[in-house]
Each structure stands twice: as C-alpha cells, then as structure tokens.
Amino acid sequence: MIPITQPQLGEAEAEAAARVVRSGWLSQGPEVAAFEAEFAQMVGAPHACAVSNCTTALHLALTALGIGPGDEVITASHSFIATANVIRQTGATPVFADIELGGFNLDPDAVSRAITPRTRAVLAVHQIGMPCDLGAILPIARAHGLRVIEDAACAAGAQIRLGDQWSAIGSPHADIACFSFHPRKVITTGEGGMLTTRDPQLDATFRLLRQHGMSVPDTVRHAAREVVLESYPVSGFNYRMSDLQAAVGRVQLAALPQIVARRRELAGSYRRKLADIDGLTPPAEPDWARSNWQSYCVRLPQGARQIEVMQSMLDSGVATRRGIMCAHLEPAYAGLRTAPLPRSEAAHRECILLPLFPQMTEAMQDEVAFALHAALHASHGLSAVRALSRELVR
Ligand SMILES: Cc1ncc(COP(=O)(O)O)c(C=O)c1O
C-alpha cells in the first residue's frame, strides 16, 4: 500500500522526546522557547509563538486583532474547514471568495469584490503549500484598511517572491502567519502550531492568551527564588504546546530544507511521469512561488469520475484524497449566504491528491502513475489515455 503521506521520523526525534521525559519538565518550557527561536530564524520572523495546533493559532490571531461579532472576514471556502470555523468561533462571519483560475488559492479580484463596510480582515490560505498571491492581495487589503492573516498551515518551507526578493512564507508578509505541525504537514510534532508576526504587541498578546491570560508564566515562577504571584488581566485559553512536542519539532525543523528539496524533486518527477495522460492537469507553480509540495493535486481529465478513480487506485494499493474541500458545501455552513464559487466547487469535484512524501521512491511514483492510468481507463474508458510505456507495464 502506498499511503497518501508518511512523516519522516527517526531515532533523533525519539531521542529528543526521551530527553524531555528525562528532564522532568514536559509542558510548555525551555524546549518550546528554543523551538520558537529556531522557527523564527528559519522563516526570518522577529517573533514566533508556539501553540497546540494551527486551528488555535488562527483563533488566537483573529482574537488578538480584535475581530468579533459584527465583523466580516474574507477567506476561501476551498480550504480545510478549520479556516472558516475559526472565523465563526470569534463570532465574526466568514465571507467566501472564489479561487483563481488554474490554481487553488484566493483570486485577488474576488477578494476585492467581497469587501463590504463590515470587512475587517482577509484570511489568505497558502493552500497545500503553494503561496497565494500576496503581491496582489496585500495592496488591496491595505487600500481598504484591512488586516491580513496568512493561513500557512501547510506552507512551512515554501517561499514567495515579492518584487525581486525571495523570502520564506511566515516572515510574515501579512500581519500574522499561522502554521500547522499535524502529521499531514511537511514537518510534524504530532499536533502543533506556530504564529509568526513582526509586531511585538501582537506576540505579547498571543503569549498571554495561549496560557489562560496568566501574567507570569509558570516557567518564570518555577525559576524564581522569591514568591511570585500571577494575576489574570484577561480571560485566555489553554493553547499551549508541550516540551515533548517542541523537542520533536526542533529535530524536524532542522531537516526542513532537505525535506522540501526532496518534495520538490518528487513533484518534478511526477510532472514528467504524468505528462502522457491526456487531459490531466498537473498543479501550476507561478514564477513568483516555490511550493513546499505538501500535497500534489492533479485535476482529472474531463468526464473522469473522481470517486471511481480514487477507489480503483485504492484497489491497486495507492491511497489518494479528494480535492480540497469546500466549507460552504458542508452541512455546518448550509445557512450561510455566499457568492457563487464555481471555481472552488469545480476544483473540489475534479481534483485528487496523489501520494507524496520524502521516503517515496521512483518505483513508487511509477506505481502511482500506472494506477492512475489504469483507473482513468477503467472508470471512463478514456480513449485519450495512451498506452503506458512498455517499461512501466513490464
Ligand atoms: C489550510 C488549513 N488551515 C488550518 C488547518 C488546521 O490545522 P491543525 O490541524 O493544526 O489545527 C489545516 C489542517 O489541515 C489546513 O489545511
């Protein structure tokens, strides 16, 4: 069975976790602080604050910006449902804008059209690790006095060119960027998240809110030689990352450049291996973006039936996933009025994600290509599907 993904974990991660267990301090402590400093350095951000996952990171980001009831936040429906959920959790209303033609990220023109007097922010997703068009979205937001949050859940290690400067996603280019370290992402801590910002006030607010609104963290009180009493100036949350997670994350982070390099190599060889399937559209990478290839999302030839193709590939031992979901099509969002989102719906219906992980071999990619050829042939009888190379069939 070729899985959709497989985290790259080894002895170094196991050793890091054991080190924390032996230290006797398991909750948010010195390992979290070190992970934050190393992550900030990796993405070029002045501040990085670790939390329990990206959903809580996004919720903290919106809350710290003061977004709440009566506000509208423009975002993509075409994203994992957490993106829309966190807007609702603040009491604000998600306003969905469609995605660009030929890509999976917000269309800047659609963002412009969605702005109303109640709009306070844009939550822009770097979907499956492909940077969204911040070069166009940021000026639109600035012109309307809107805050911008980057949902960079999948985008650790991705890069964007603004003007003639390349920089890491998360530096951040907007007000705040939020990352996930779920095992489906390029680096993992089991569960985990990170917020980056250039604004020290925002960073201080994240730190206060992630730990119950506590004025003096327990690490400081633990180290003090005099009794220190904490107070609770605001009501916060428990969104902490543990030292166990952070220690694993530090090892993963050190490997991020190699992991991304390998993913880029694999994406390149998928493009070549799938080139002879007529009508199949590989993912596009704009010349101002360098994806980390967290997922490899292909659009099936017209008329191919997504679920049948996925089932046939599964029967051949290849796991896939459907195209990125659309929140507005889920029962949870049934009552929400939204502009038509034809490109989001088409991408959701017509795309599938293929397996991609650093340990993947050339032979595994050949198997995926073979299974996809065969599935398209079986599901649709596509006359356009060409014979596989003799080598592959053998
Ligand atoms: C675009 C996007 N945003 C947010 C999340 C939520 O991340 P987490 O699982 O760390 O809460 C995900 C998770 O897959 C995601 O893909």
The ligand as an ORCA input file, in Angstrom:
! r2SCAN-3c Opt
* xyz 0 1
  C      -5.453     25.251      5.369
  C      -5.529     24.693      6.760
  N      -5.822     25.510      7.778
  C      -5.892     25.063      9.039
  C      -5.665     23.733      9.342
  C      -5.782     23.276     10.763
  O      -4.542     22.815     11.249
  P      -4.469     21.942     12.603
  O      -4.855     20.555     12.256
  O      -3.034     22.046     13.032
  O      -5.379     22.573     13.582
  C      -5.349     22.840      8.317
  C      -5.134     21.427      8.604
  O      -5.082     20.582      7.760
  C      -5.286     23.333      6.986
  O      -5.004     22.522      5.965
*
